[in-house]
């Protein structure tokens, strides 16, 4: 039974990585202009990212490295959306909230501590709530 639960938590982690990939439309752990950070990083994060190559990604993931989320605040999300997602449209405040909550889901479910990850049914429910929020516009 424990191995089944472990496999499920690995699936949840993988789903979170796919959520990241679908949002940014780039390969995780690659470099892209879309992933230029809009915030300052700490030395440990910079040290880990300076050593990323195709061959050492698994070891870095075990040490806690996750793909870059280039924004942290609502203002940074608004700027990112305006530049990369909806450059010719007015950005709704709901979209900023949805993106912030979307990445809360991503980060919770790629957490290094697998016991903190959500059951897939909860993730589905969370995503349905975000869709409903988007449809309010």
N, C-alpha and C positions, 0 to 999 in steps of 0.2 A: 504494500500500500504506500509506503514512503517513497518508493521509486516513481510511482504514478503521480504523486503529489509534486515531486521534484520535476518530473517531465512537464507537468502543467505550468509550474512556475517558470520554467525555461521557455515554454511557449508564450507566456505572458510577456517575458522579457523581449522575446523576438518580435512580438506584436508591437511593443512600444518602439522598438528600433524601426519597424516598418512604418509606424505612424510618423516618426521623424522624417523618414525617407520620402514618404508621400507628400508631406507638407513642403519640404524644401526642394524636392525634385533633384536631389544630388545623392551620390553614393556616400553612406556614412564613413566618417574618418577621412574623407577626401578634402581637398581645399577648393573653395569656390568663392567668387566675389560675394555671393549671397550670404556667406558665413562670416563675413568680417564682423568682429565683435564690436558692439556699440557700448562696451563697458570695459573697465580695467579688470585684468585677471590677477590671480595670486601666483606666487612663484611656483608652487607645486603643479598647478594646472599648466602653466607655461612649460615647465620642465617635462611633464608627460607628453604634451603636444609636440615638443621639439624633437622627440624621438619616434614619432609615428612613421611606420612603414608597413607595407603589406604583410611582412613576415612577423612583426611583433605586436600586431593589434590584439590577438588573443591574450597575450600576457598583460598588456596594458588594460584591457577590459577587466581582467581578474583584479588588477590594482585599483579599479574604480573609474577608469577613463570612459567617458561617454561622448557621443557626438556633440559638437558645439551647438548651442542654442545662442544665437548672436545678440539676443536681447534679454533684459531682465525686468524692465519697468514698463508701465503702460505707455509712456511717452516714446520709449525705444521701439515698442511693438508698433505703435502708430506710424513712426518714421519708417520702419522696415516694410510694413504693409504698403505705405504710400510709394516707396521706391521699387519694390519687387513684386508685389502681389496685385495691387490695383492702382497702377500709376496714373491712370486717366480718369479715375472715378473718385468721388468723395468717399472717404473712409467713415463708416458708421461706428459710433462708440460701441455698439454691440459686437462688432467684429473684433475689436481690441479685447474685449472681455472674453469672447469665445476663444481667441488665440491664447490668451493667458491661461484659461482653464484647460484648454487642450494640452498645453505643455505641462500643466500640473499633473494631468493624467499620464503623460509620457514619462515624466521624471519619477512619479510614484511607482510606475510599473517596470522601470529598468533599474530600480534601486538595487544596490549591491546586496542588501539584505532581502532575500527572496520572501521571507515571511511578511514583509511590508507591502508586497505586491497584491493587487486586487484579483479576485476571481474574475474570469472573463465575462461572466454575466453582469458584474458591476461595471466593467469597462463599457460594455454595450449600453447599459442604462445611462452612464455618464455621457457617452457620445450622442445618444438620443436626446438627452437634455440640452446638449450644445446645439444640435440641429434645431430643436424647438426655439431656442434663443435666437438663432440666426433667422428663422422664419418669421420672427416678430417684426422684422424690419419692413 
